[in-house]
Amino acid sequence: MGSTVTWLISKNKSFSEQLVFETPRGQKSFVKLPDGSEVWLNAKSRLVYHTFSSDRRQVELKGEAFFKISRNEKAPFVVITDECDVKVLGTTFNVMAYNEFGRKEITLLSGKVKVQIKGVEQGLIPDKV
């Protein structure tokens, strides 16, 4: 498994720091975030996260990733893609957001998520088999 990691620092009016993880075509990679959450990036995927705060955890995704999010009710975890945002408190789920496929998929394994598309929010819970 391999990925490229870029650390970008920008000093404008406020200090911001972000890490960019990119997984090349044909490979997969694993990322452990500062809050203990785990992310498995699929091939040709890009994950960007900024320094987390006590009330905000947010990442940007292009491509596909499986997330295992550490529960923190005071700081929801948000995955932002080009067309939707996925908000969670603590759960396991997959997001597929490859632009070239023309569709987005969110697969929930446990917990609950809220998906927001163009201002409309929809809650998801996993099917019980």
LODO-360647 format. One record per atom (N, C-alpha, C): atom name; x, y, z; residue number from 1. Coordinates in nm, 2 decimals. Layout:
BEGIN
[pt 'CA'; [X; Y; Z]; NUM]
...
END
This chain:
BEGIN
[pt 'N'; [0.09; -0.12; 0.00]; 1]
[pt 'CA'; [0.00; 0.00; 0.00]; 1]
[pt 'C'; [0.09; 0.12; 0.00]; 1]
[pt 'N'; [0.05; 0.22; -0.08]; 2]
[pt 'CA'; [0.13; 0.34; -0.09]; 2]
[pt 'C'; [0.05; 0.46; -0.11]; 2]
[pt 'N'; [0.10; 0.57; -0.06]; 3]
[pt 'CA'; [0.03; 0.70; -0.09]; 3]
[pt 'C'; [0.13; 0.81; -0.08]; 3]
[pt 'N'; [0.09; 0.92; -0.14]; 4]
[pt 'CA'; [0.18; 1.04; -0.13]; 4]
[pt 'C'; [0.11; 1.14; -0.03]; 4]
[pt 'N'; [0.20; 1.19; 0.06]; 5]
[pt 'CA'; [0.15; 1.28; 0.16]; 5]
[pt 'C'; [0.21; 1.42; 0.14]; 5]
[pt 'N'; [0.13; 1.52; 0.13]; 6]
[pt 'CA'; [0.18; 1.66; 0.12]; 6]
[pt 'C'; [0.13; 1.74; 0.24]; 6]
[pt 'N'; [0.22; 1.81; 0.30]; 7]
[pt 'CA'; [0.18; 1.90; 0.41]; 7]
[pt 'C'; [0.19; 2.04; 0.37]; 7]
[pt 'N'; [0.07; 2.11; 0.36]; 8]
[pt 'CA'; [0.06; 2.24; 0.31]; 8]
[pt 'C'; [0.04; 2.34; 0.43]; 8]
[pt 'N'; [0.11; 2.44; 0.44]; 9]
[pt 'CA'; [0.09; 2.54; 0.55]; 9]
[pt 'C'; [0.07; 2.68; 0.48]; 9]
[pt 'N'; [-0.04; 2.74; 0.52]; 10]
[pt 'CA'; [-0.07; 2.87; 0.47]; 10]
[pt 'C'; [-0.09; 2.97; 0.59]; 10]
[pt 'N'; [-0.02; 3.08; 0.58]; 11]
[pt 'CA'; [-0.03; 3.18; 0.68]; 11]
[pt 'C'; [-0.09; 3.31; 0.62]; 11]
[pt 'N'; [-0.23; 3.32; 0.63]; 12]
[pt 'CA'; [-0.30; 3.43; 0.59]; 12]
[pt 'C'; [-0.33; 3.51; 0.72]; 12]
[pt 'N'; [-0.46; 3.55; 0.73]; 13]
[pt 'CA'; [-0.50; 3.62; 0.85]; 13]
[pt 'C'; [-0.50; 3.52; 0.97]; 13]
[pt 'N'; [-0.53; 3.40; 0.94]; 14]
[pt 'CA'; [-0.53; 3.29; 1.05]; 14]
[pt 'C'; [-0.44; 3.18; 1.00]; 14]
[pt 'N'; [-0.38; 3.11; 1.09]; 15]
[pt 'CA'; [-0.29; 3.00; 1.06]; 15]
[pt 'C'; [-0.38; 2.88; 1.02]; 15]
[pt 'N'; [-0.35; 2.82; 0.91]; 16]
[pt 'CA'; [-0.42; 2.70; 0.88]; 16]
[pt 'C'; [-0.32; 2.60; 0.83]; 16]
[pt 'N'; [-0.34; 2.47; 0.85]; 17]
[pt 'CA'; [-0.25; 2.36; 0.82]; 17]
[pt 'C'; [-0.34; 2.25; 0.76]; 17]
[pt 'N'; [-0.29; 2.19; 0.65]; 18]
[pt 'CA'; [-0.37; 2.08; 0.60]; 18]
[pt 'C'; [-0.28; 1.97; 0.55]; 18]
[pt 'N'; [-0.32; 1.85; 0.56]; 19]
[pt 'CA'; [-0.25; 1.73; 0.50]; 19]
[pt 'C'; [-0.33; 1.68; 0.39]; 19]
[pt 'N'; [-0.26; 1.65; 0.28]; 20]
[pt 'CA'; [-0.32; 1.59; 0.16]; 20]
[pt 'C'; [-0.26; 1.45; 0.14]; 20]
[pt 'N'; [-0.35; 1.35; 0.13]; 21]
[pt 'CA'; [-0.31; 1.21; 0.10]; 21]
[pt 'C'; [-0.36; 1.18; -0.03]; 21]
[pt 'N'; [-0.28; 1.13; -0.12]; 22]
[pt 'CA'; [-0.32; 1.09; -0.25]; 22]
[pt 'C'; [-0.27; 0.95; -0.28]; 22]
[pt 'N'; [-0.36; 0.86; -0.33]; 23]
[pt 'CA'; [-0.33; 0.72; -0.36]; 23]
[pt 'C'; [-0.33; 0.71; -0.51]; 23]
[pt 'N'; [-0.22; 0.66; -0.56]; 24]
[pt 'CA'; [-0.21; 0.64; -0.71]; 24]
[pt 'C'; [-0.30; 0.53; -0.76]; 24]
[pt 'N'; [-0.33; 0.53; -0.89]; 25]
[pt 'CA'; [-0.41; 0.43; -0.96]; 25]
[pt 'C'; [-0.34; 0.29; -0.93]; 25]
[pt 'N'; [-0.43; 0.19; -0.89]; 26]
[pt 'CA'; [-0.38; 0.06; -0.87]; 26]
[pt 'C'; [-0.33; 0.03; -0.73]; 26]
[pt 'N'; [-0.34; 0.13; -0.64]; 27]
[pt 'CA'; [-0.29; 0.11; -0.50]; 27]
[pt 'C'; [-0.40; 0.15; -0.40]; 27]
[pt 'N'; [-0.38; 0.11; -0.28]; 28]
[pt 'CA'; [-0.47; 0.15; -0.17]; 28]
[pt 'C'; [-0.38; 0.20; -0.06]; 28]
[pt 'N'; [-0.44; 0.28; 0.03]; 29]
[pt 'CA'; [-0.35; 0.33; 0.15]; 29]
[pt 'C'; [-0.44; 0.35; 0.27]; 29]
[pt 'N'; [-0.38; 0.35; 0.39]; 30]
[pt 'CA'; [-0.44; 0.36; 0.52]; 30]
[pt 'C'; [-0.39; 0.49; 0.58]; 30]
[pt 'N'; [-0.49; 0.57; 0.64]; 31]
[pt 'CA'; [-0.45; 0.70; 0.71]; 31]
[pt 'C'; [-0.52; 0.69; 0.84]; 31]
[pt 'N'; [-0.44; 0.73; 0.95]; 32]
[pt 'CA'; [-0.50; 0.74; 1.08]; 32]
[pt 'C'; [-0.50; 0.89; 1.11]; 32]
[pt 'N'; [-0.61; 0.95; 1.14]; 33]
[pt 'CA'; [-0.63; 1.09; 1.16]; 33]
[pt 'C'; [-0.60; 1.12; 1.31]; 33]
[pt 'N'; [-0.57; 1.25; 1.34]; 34]
[pt 'CA'; [-0.53; 1.29; 1.47]; 34]
[pt 'C'; [-0.63; 1.26; 1.58]; 34]
[pt 'N'; [-0.76; 1.25; 1.55]; 35]
[pt 'CA'; [-0.86; 1.21; 1.65]; 35]
[pt 'C'; [-0.88; 1.06; 1.67]; 35]
[pt 'N'; [-0.80; 0.98; 1.60]; 36]
[pt 'CA'; [-0.81; 0.84; 1.61]; 36]
[pt 'C'; [-0.89; 0.77; 1.50]; 36]
[pt 'N'; [-0.96; 0.85; 1.42]; 37]
[pt 'CA'; [-1.04; 0.80; 1.31]; 37]
[pt 'C'; [-0.95; 0.73; 1.21]; 37]
[pt 'N'; [-1.00; 0.63; 1.14]; 38]
[pt 'CA'; [-0.92; 0.56; 1.04]; 38]
[pt 'C'; [-0.99; 0.57; 0.91]; 38]
[pt 'N'; [-0.90; 0.58; 0.80]; 39]
[pt 'CA'; [-0.95; 0.60; 0.66]; 39]
[pt 'C'; [-0.87; 0.51; 0.57]; 39]
[pt 'N'; [-0.94; 0.43; 0.49]; 40]
[pt 'CA'; [-0.87; 0.34; 0.39]; 40]
[pt 'C'; [-0.91; 0.41; 0.26]; 40]
[pt 'N'; [-0.80; 0.46; 0.19]; 41]
[pt 'CA'; [-0.82; 0.53; 0.06]; 41]
[pt 'C'; [-0.81; 0.42; -0.05]; 41]
[pt 'N'; [-0.91; 0.42; -0.14]; 42]
[pt 'CA'; [-0.90; 0.34; -0.26]; 42]
[pt 'C'; [-0.81; 0.40; -0.37]; 42]
[pt 'N'; [-0.79; 0.33; -0.47]; 43]
[pt 'CA'; [-0.70; 0.38; -0.58]; 43]
[pt 'C'; [-0.75; 0.51; -0.64]; 43]
[pt 'N'; [-0.66; 0.59; -0.68]; 44]
[pt 'CA'; [-0.68; 0.72; -0.75]; 44]
[pt 'C'; [-0.78; 0.81; -0.66]; 44]
[pt 'N'; [-0.74; 0.82; -0.53]; 45]
[pt 'CA'; [-0.82; 0.89; -0.44]; 45]
[pt 'C'; [-0.74; 1.00; -0.37]; 45]
[pt 'N'; [-0.81; 1.10; -0.32]; 46]
[pt 'CA'; [-0.74; 1.21; -0.26]; 46]
[pt 'C'; [-0.82; 1.26; -0.13]; 46]
[pt 'N'; [-0.75; 1.26; -0.02]; 47]
[pt 'CA'; [-0.81; 1.31; 0.11]; 47]
[pt 'C'; [-0.74; 1.43; 0.16]; 47]
[pt 'N'; [-0.81; 1.53; 0.19]; 48]
[pt 'CA'; [-0.75; 1.65; 0.25]; 48]
[pt 'C'; [-0.81; 1.68; 0.38]; 48]
[pt 'N'; [-0.73; 1.69; 0.49]; 49]
[pt 'CA'; [-0.79; 1.74; 0.61]; 49]
[pt 'C'; [-0.71; 1.85; 0.67]; 49]
[pt 'N'; [-0.79; 1.94; 0.74]; 50]
[pt 'CA'; [-0.73; 2.05; 0.80]; 50]
[pt 'C'; [-0.71; 2.02; 0.95]; 50]
[pt 'N'; [-0.64; 2.10; 1.02]; 51]
[pt 'CA'; [-0.63; 2.08; 1.17]; 51]
[pt 'C'; [-0.76; 2.07; 1.23]; 51]
[pt 'N'; [-0.79; 1.97; 1.31]; 52]
[pt 'CA'; [-0.92; 1.95; 1.37]; 52]
[pt 'C'; [-0.92; 2.04; 1.49]; 52]
[pt 'N'; [-1.05; 2.09; 1.53]; 53]
[pt 'CA'; [-1.07; 2.17; 1.65]; 53]
[pt 'C'; [-1.16; 2.09; 1.74]; 53]
[pt 'N'; [-1.18; 2.15; 1.86]; 54]
[pt 'CA'; [-1.27; 2.08; 1.96]; 54]
[pt 'C'; [-1.41; 2.07; 1.91]; 54]
[pt 'N'; [-1.46; 2.15; 1.81]; 55]
[pt 'CA'; [-1.59; 2.14; 1.77]; 55]
[pt 'C'; [-1.61; 2.12; 1.62]; 55]
[pt 'N'; [-1.50; 2.08; 1.55]; 56]
[pt 'CA'; [-1.51; 2.06; 1.41]; 56]
[pt 'C'; [-1.41; 1.97; 1.36]; 56]
[pt 'N'; [-1.45; 1.86; 1.28]; 57]
[pt 'CA'; [-1.36; 1.77; 1.22]; 57]
[pt 'C'; [-1.42; 1.76; 1.07]; 57]
[pt 'N'; [-1.33; 1.80; 0.98]; 58]
[pt 'CA'; [-1.38; 1.80; 0.84]; 58]
[pt 'C'; [-1.27; 1.76; 0.74]; 58]
[pt 'N'; [-1.31; 1.67; 0.65]; 59]
[pt 'CA'; [-1.22; 1.63; 0.54]; 59]
[pt 'C'; [-1.28; 1.65; 0.41]; 59]
[pt 'N'; [-1.20; 1.66; 0.30]; 60]
[pt 'CA'; [-1.25; 1.66; 0.17]; 60]
[pt 'C'; [-1.21; 1.54; 0.10]; 60]
[pt 'N'; [-1.29; 1.48; 0.01]; 61]
[pt 'CA'; [-1.26; 1.35; -0.05]; 61]
[pt 'C'; [-1.29; 1.36; -0.20]; 61]
[pt 'N'; [-1.20; 1.32; -0.28]; 62]
[pt 'CA'; [-1.22; 1.29; -0.42]; 62]
[pt 'C'; [-1.17; 1.15; -0.44]; 62]
[pt 'N'; [-1.26; 1.07; -0.50]; 63]
[pt 'CA'; [-1.23; 0.93; -0.51]; 63]
[pt 'C'; [-1.32; 0.84; -0.42]; 63]
[pt 'N'; [-1.25; 0.74; -0.35]; 64]
[pt 'CA'; [-1.33; 0.65; -0.27]; 64]
[pt 'C'; [-1.25; 0.62; -0.14]; 64]
[pt 'N'; [-1.33; 0.62; -0.03]; 65]
[pt 'CA'; [-1.26; 0.59; 0.10]; 65]
[pt 'C'; [-1.36; 0.52; 0.19]; 65]
[pt 'N'; [-1.31; 0.43; 0.28]; 66]
[pt 'CA'; [-1.39; 0.37; 0.38]; 66]
[pt 'C'; [-1.34; 0.44; 0.51]; 66]
[pt 'N'; [-1.44; 0.48; 0.59]; 67]
[pt 'CA'; [-1.41; 0.55; 0.71]; 67]
[pt 'C'; [-1.46; 0.48; 0.84]; 67]
[pt 'N'; [-1.38; 0.48; 0.94]; 68]
[pt 'CA'; [-1.41; 0.43; 1.07]; 68]
[pt 'C'; [-1.39; 0.55; 1.17]; 68]
[pt 'N'; [-1.50; 0.61; 1.20]; 69]
[pt 'CA'; [-1.49; 0.74; 1.27]; 69]
[pt 'C'; [-1.50; 0.73; 1.42]; 69]
[pt 'N'; [-1.41; 0.79; 1.49]; 70]
[pt 'CA'; [-1.41; 0.79; 1.64]; 70]
[pt 'C'; [-1.53; 0.88; 1.68]; 70]
[pt 'N'; [-1.61; 0.83; 1.78]; 71]
[pt 'CA'; [-1.73; 0.90; 1.82]; 71]
[pt 'C'; [-1.68; 1.03; 1.90]; 71]
[pt 'N'; [-1.75; 1.14; 1.87]; 72]
[pt 'CA'; [-1.73; 1.27; 1.94]; 72]
[pt 'C'; [-1.85; 1.35; 1.92]; 72]
[pt 'N'; [-1.95; 1.35; 2.01]; 73]
[pt 'CA'; [-2.07; 1.42; 1.99]; 73]
[pt 'C'; [-2.06; 1.57; 1.99]; 73]
[pt 'N'; [-1.95; 1.62; 2.04]; 74]
[pt 'CA'; [-1.93; 1.77; 2.04]; 74]
[pt 'C'; [-1.86; 1.81; 1.91]; 74]
[pt 'N'; [-1.81; 1.72; 1.84]; 75]
[pt 'CA'; [-1.74; 1.76; 1.71]; 75]
[pt 'C'; [-1.78; 1.66; 1.60]; 75]
[pt 'N'; [-1.89; 1.68; 1.53]; 76]
[pt 'CA'; [-1.93; 1.59; 1.43]; 76]
[pt 'C'; [-1.82; 1.58; 1.32]; 76]
[pt 'N'; [-1.81; 1.47; 1.25]; 77]
[pt 'CA'; [-1.71; 1.45; 1.14]; 77]
[pt 'C'; [-1.78; 1.47; 1.01]; 77]
[pt 'N'; [-1.73; 1.55; 0.92]; 78]
[pt 'CA'; [-1.79; 1.58; 0.80]; 78]
[pt 'C'; [-1.70; 1.55; 0.68]; 78]
[pt 'N'; [-1.75; 1.47; 0.59]; 79]
[pt 'CA'; [-1.68; 1.44; 0.46]; 79]
[pt 'C'; [-1.74; 1.52; 0.35]; 79]
[pt 'N'; [-1.67; 1.61; 0.29]; 80]
[pt 'CA'; [-1.71; 1.69; 0.18]; 80]
[pt 'C'; [-1.67; 1.64; 0.05]; 80]
[pt 'N'; [-1.77; 1.62; -0.04]; 81]
[pt 'CA'; [-1.73; 1.58; -0.18]; 81]
[pt 'C'; [-1.78; 1.69; -0.27]; 81]
[pt 'N'; [-1.76; 1.68; -0.40]; 82]
[pt 'CA'; [-1.81; 1.78; -0.49]; 82]
[pt 'C'; [-1.96; 1.80; -0.49]; 82]
[pt 'N'; [-2.04; 1.69; -0.46]; 83]
[pt 'CA'; [-2.18; 1.71; -0.47]; 83]
[pt 'C'; [-2.26; 1.69; -0.34]; 83]
[pt 'N'; [-2.19; 1.63; -0.24]; 84]
[pt 'CA'; [-2.27; 1.61; -0.11]; 84]
[pt 'C'; [-2.17; 1.62; 0.01]; 84]
[pt 'N'; [-2.23; 1.64; 0.12]; 85]
[pt 'CA'; [-2.16; 1.64; 0.25]; 85]
[pt 'C'; [-2.22; 1.52; 0.33]; 85]
[pt 'N'; [-2.13; 1.45; 0.40]; 86]
[pt 'CA'; [-2.17; 1.34; 0.49]; 86]
[pt 'C'; [-2.13; 1.37; 0.63]; 86]
[pt 'N'; [-2.23; 1.38; 0.72]; 87]
[pt 'CA'; [-2.20; 1.42; 0.86]; 87]
[pt 'C'; [-2.23; 1.30; 0.95]; 87]
[pt 'N'; [-2.13; 1.27; 1.04]; 88]
[pt 'CA'; [-2.14; 1.16; 1.13]; 88]
[pt 'C'; [-2.09; 1.20; 1.27]; 88]
[pt 'N'; [-2.13; 1.12; 1.36]; 89]
[pt 'CA'; [-2.08; 1.13; 1.50]; 89]
[pt 'C'; [-1.98; 1.02; 1.53]; 89]
[pt 'N'; [-2.01; 0.90; 1.49]; 90]
[pt 'CA'; [-1.92; 0.79; 1.51]; 90]
[pt 'C'; [-1.98; 0.67; 1.44]; 90]
[pt 'N'; [-1.92; 0.62; 1.34]; 91]
[pt 'CA'; [-1.98; 0.51; 1.26]; 91]
[pt 'C'; [-1.87; 0.46; 1.16]; 91]
[pt 'N'; [-1.91; 0.36; 1.08]; 92]
[pt 'CA'; [-1.83; 0.31; 0.97]; 92]
[pt 'C'; [-1.91; 0.31; 0.84]; 92]
[pt 'N'; [-1.85; 0.37; 0.74]; 93]
[pt 'CA'; [-1.92; 0.39; 0.61]; 93]
[pt 'C'; [-1.82; 0.41; 0.50]; 93]
[pt 'N'; [-1.87; 0.39; 0.38]; 94]
[pt 'CA'; [-1.78; 0.41; 0.26]; 94]
[pt 'C'; [-1.84; 0.52; 0.17]; 94]
[pt 'N'; [-1.76; 0.60; 0.12]; 95]
[pt 'CA'; [-1.80; 0.71; 0.02]; 95]
[pt 'C'; [-1.73; 0.69; -0.11]; 95]
[pt 'N'; [-1.81; 0.68; -0.22]; 96]
[pt 'CA'; [-1.75; 0.67; -0.35]; 96]
[pt 'C'; [-1.79; 0.80; -0.42]; 96]
[pt 'N'; [-1.69; 0.88; -0.46]; 97]
[pt 'CA'; [-1.71; 1.01; -0.52]; 97]
[pt 'C'; [-1.61; 1.04; -0.63]; 97]
[pt 'N'; [-1.60; 0.94; -0.72]; 98]
[pt 'CA'; [-1.51; 0.96; -0.84]; 98]
[pt 'C'; [-1.59; 1.04; -0.94]; 98]
[pt 'N'; [-1.54; 1.16; -0.98]; 99]
[pt 'CA'; [-1.61; 1.25; -1.07]; 99]
[pt 'C'; [-1.63; 1.18; -1.21]; 99]
[pt 'N'; [-1.54; 1.10; -1.25]; 100]
[pt 'CA'; [-1.55; 1.04; -1.39]; 100]
[pt 'C'; [-1.66; 0.93; -1.40]; 100]
[pt 'N'; [-1.72; 0.88; -1.28]; 101]
[pt 'CA'; [-1.82; 0.78; -1.29]; 101]
[pt 'C'; [-1.96; 0.85; -1.30]; 101]
[pt 'N'; [-1.97; 0.97; -1.27]; 102]
[pt 'CA'; [-2.10; 1.04; -1.28]; 102]
[pt 'C'; [-2.20; 1.01; -1.17]; 102]
[pt 'N'; [-2.16; 0.94; -1.07]; 103]
[pt 'CA'; [-2.25; 0.91; -0.96]; 103]
[pt 'C'; [-2.17; 0.91; -0.83]; 103]
[pt 'N'; [-2.25; 0.92; -0.72]; 104]
[pt 'CA'; [-2.19; 0.92; -0.58]; 104]
[pt 'C'; [-2.26; 0.81; -0.51]; 104]
[pt 'N'; [-2.19; 0.74; -0.42]; 105]
[pt 'CA'; [-2.25; 0.63; -0.34]; 105]
[pt 'C'; [-2.20; 0.64; -0.20]; 105]
[pt 'N'; [-2.29; 0.63; -0.10]; 106]
[pt 'CA'; [-2.26; 0.62; 0.04]; 106]
[pt 'C'; [-2.31; 0.49; 0.09]; 106]
[pt 'N'; [-2.22; 0.41; 0.14]; 107]
[pt 'CA'; [-2.26; 0.28; 0.20]; 107]
[pt 'C'; [-2.24; 0.28; 0.35]; 107]
[pt 'N'; [-2.34; 0.26; 0.43]; 108]
[pt 'CA'; [-2.34; 0.27; 0.57]; 108]
[pt 'C'; [-2.33; 0.13; 0.63]; 108]
[pt 'N'; [-2.23; 0.10; 0.71]; 109]
[pt 'CA'; [-2.22; -0.03; 0.77]; 109]
[pt 'C'; [-2.28; -0.03; 0.92]; 109]
[pt 'N'; [-2.25; 0.07; 0.99]; 110]
[pt 'CA'; [-2.29; 0.08; 1.13]; 110]
[pt 'C'; [-2.31; 0.23; 1.17]; 110]
[pt 'N'; [-2.39; 0.26; 1.27]; 111]
[pt 'CA'; [-2.42; 0.39; 1.31]; 111]
[pt 'C'; [-2.52; 0.46; 1.23]; 111]
[pt 'N'; [-2.51; 0.60; 1.22]; 112]
[pt 'CA'; [-2.60; 0.68; 1.14]; 112]
[pt 'C'; [-2.52; 0.79; 1.07]; 112]
[pt 'N'; [-2.57; 0.83; 0.96]; 113]
[pt 'CA'; [-2.51; 0.95; 0.89]; 113]
[pt 'C'; [-2.62; 1.03; 0.84]; 113]
[pt 'N'; [-2.58; 1.16; 0.81]; 114]
[pt 'CA'; [-2.68; 1.25; 0.75]; 114]
[pt 'C'; [-2.61; 1.30; 0.62]; 114]
[pt 'N'; [-2.67; 1.28; 0.51]; 115]
[pt 'CA'; [-2.62; 1.32; 0.38]; 115]
[pt 'C'; [-2.69; 1.45; 0.33]; 115]
[pt 'N'; [-2.62; 1.55; 0.29]; 116]
[pt 'CA'; [-2.67; 1.67; 0.24]; 116]
[pt 'C'; [-2.63; 1.69; 0.10]; 116]
[pt 'N'; [-2.74; 1.70; 0.01]; 117]
[pt 'CA'; [-2.72; 1.73; -0.13]; 117]
[pt 'C'; [-2.80; 1.85; -0.17]; 117]
[pt 'N'; [-2.73; 1.95; -0.22]; 118]
[pt 'CA'; [-2.80; 2.07; -0.26]; 118]
[pt 'C'; [-2.90; 2.12; -0.16]; 118]
[pt 'N'; [-2.86; 2.13; -0.04]; 119]
[pt 'CA'; [-2.94; 2.19; 0.07]; 119]
[pt 'C'; [-3.05; 2.09; 0.13]; 119]
[pt 'N'; [-3.06; 1.97; 0.07]; 120]
[pt 'CA'; [-3.16; 1.88; 0.13]; 120]
[pt 'C'; [-3.08; 1.77; 0.21]; 120]
[pt 'N'; [-3.13; 1.75; 0.33]; 121]
[pt 'CA'; [-3.06; 1.66; 0.42]; 121]
[pt 'C'; [-3.14; 1.53; 0.44]; 121]
[pt 'N'; [-3.07; 1.42; 0.43]; 122]
[pt 'CA'; [-3.14; 1.29; 0.44]; 122]
[pt 'C'; [-3.06; 1.20; 0.54]; 122]
[pt 'N'; [-3.13; 1.14; 0.64]; 123]
[pt 'CA'; [-3.06; 1.05; 0.73]; 123]
[pt 'C'; [-3.06; 0.91; 0.68]; 123]
[pt 'N'; [-2.95; 0.84; 0.71]; 124]
[pt 'CA'; [-2.93; 0.70; 0.67]; 124]
[pt 'C'; [-2.91; 0.62; 0.79]; 124]
[pt 'N'; [-2.97; 0.50; 0.80]; 125]
[pt 'CA'; [-2.93; 0.40; 0.90]; 125]
[pt 'C'; [-2.91; 0.27; 0.82]; 125]
[pt 'N'; [-2.83; 0.18; 0.87]; 126]
[pt 'CA'; [-2.81; 0.05; 0.80]; 126]
[pt 'C'; [-2.93; -0.04; 0.81]; 126]
[pt 'N'; [-2.94; -0.12; 0.70]; 127]
[pt 'CA'; [-3.05; -0.22; 0.70]; 127]
[pt 'C'; [-3.01; -0.33; 0.80]; 127]
[pt 'N'; [-3.11; -0.38; 0.87]; 128]
[pt 'CA'; [-3.10; -0.50; 0.96]; 128]
[pt 'C'; [-3.14; -0.62; 0.89]; 128]
[pt 'N'; [-3.04; -0.72; 0.88]; 129]
[pt 'CA'; [-3.07; -0.84; 0.81]; 129]
[pt 'C'; [-3.10; -0.95; 0.90]; 129]
END
